[in-house]
Amino acid sequence: MKYRYILTLVLFGLICTSWQIQPKPKTIKIAVISDLNSGYGSTVYHQDVAATLKELDSIQPDIILCGGDMVAGQKASLTKAQLQNMWGSFDTNVLKPIQKMDIPFGFTVGNHDASPSYQEDRQTTQEFWNKKREDLGLKYIDDSHFPFYFSYQQQGVFFISWDAAGAKVAPEVFHWMEKQLQSKAAKKAKLRVLLGHLPLYAIVASKNKAGEVLADNENTADFFKKNGIDLYISGHQHAYYPAHQQQLRLLNAGCIGEGPRTLLGHDRPATRAYTIIEVPVDNAKSFHYNTFIPNTGKRIELSLLPDSVIGFNGISKKDLKAGKQ
């Protein structure tokens, strides 16, 4: 009887195993943070920056992307020593904690990091990142123009970080990007993601003017579509809003540093935010994302965002696929 009982248990276990629900398809998790800086020249970060990093350590995404403004430059009176101190603080408070997580880190330069009009800022930024280039865990495709524009690939996703620290992106950057996106690596990739600081469209009042968005935005959007960009991630606005323009999807990342802003025509309080993009391995273009308020455990529900945001240079329509579970 004893052996018959054991045999019954074994058979029952095998049957349960064969009937069990299949696990969900594997997803690639991409974390997006942006606009970490405080006031001009500051070497101090808001407490939500540390809180966000702690939460990302628990989530363990496959890669962390930063949409720019990692330091608080873009002021003529800042000295070289002050610029270096800011990057030193970023290294201590942001980069080293990420490296301890052993998670690859991609970034794009923002106007407070490397404004085209501030050559000392750009030089200091280049000096800092050139020392870190090999320590970011990125599989570079082309890093010949690092840290201002470069391409890399992680788990079958093709990433480009381009120099959109100012409204006018240089023609040579467009030319370089077109070559990258027509490469075999880009065409074979599951997904093509572009990371830049300035967005295509204005979505907050203080940035609702020329110079705060990409110039010639309609032609730029057409360029993205023509060359197969699936997602453009931007910062600068300090407000989370998922938008789309036909097949092109646009993630306006919230800030985790100082100064969250309210969406144009919207009355909900501004919040800091970070985003987790989930990319199904077997169906990458059906990616979705959830956005969280640091230090609260709360998610920003898609239903609470307006259907569209009207800026001076165009309309951003809500991407209903963004919050799909």
Secondary structure as UniProt FT lines:
FT   HELIX           2..19
FT   STRAND          27..33
FT   TURN            40..41
FT   HELIX           47..59
FT   STRAND          63..66
FT   TURN            76..77
FT   HELIX           80..90
FT   HELIX           91..95
FT   HELIX           96..101
FT   STRAND          105..107
FT   HELIX           111..114
FT   TURN            116..117
FT   HELIX           119..132
FT   HELIX           133..135
FT   STRAND          140..142
FT   TURN            144..148
FT   STRAND          150..154
FT   TURN            155..156
FT   STRAND          157..161
FT   HELIX           171..181
FT   HELIX           184..188
FT   STRAND          191..195
FT   HELIX           205..207
FT   TURN            210..211
FT   TURN            215..216
FT   HELIX           217..226
FT   TURN            227..228
FT   STRAND          231..234
FT   STRAND          241..245
FT   TURN            246..247
FT   STRAND          248..252
FT   TURN            264..265
FT   STRAND          274..280
FT   TURN            281..282
FT   HELIX           284..286
FT   STRAND          288..293
FT   TURN            294..297
FT   STRAND          298..299
FT   HELIX           302..304
FT   STRAND          308..311
FT   TURN            312..313
FT   STRAND          314..318
FT   TURN            320..323
//
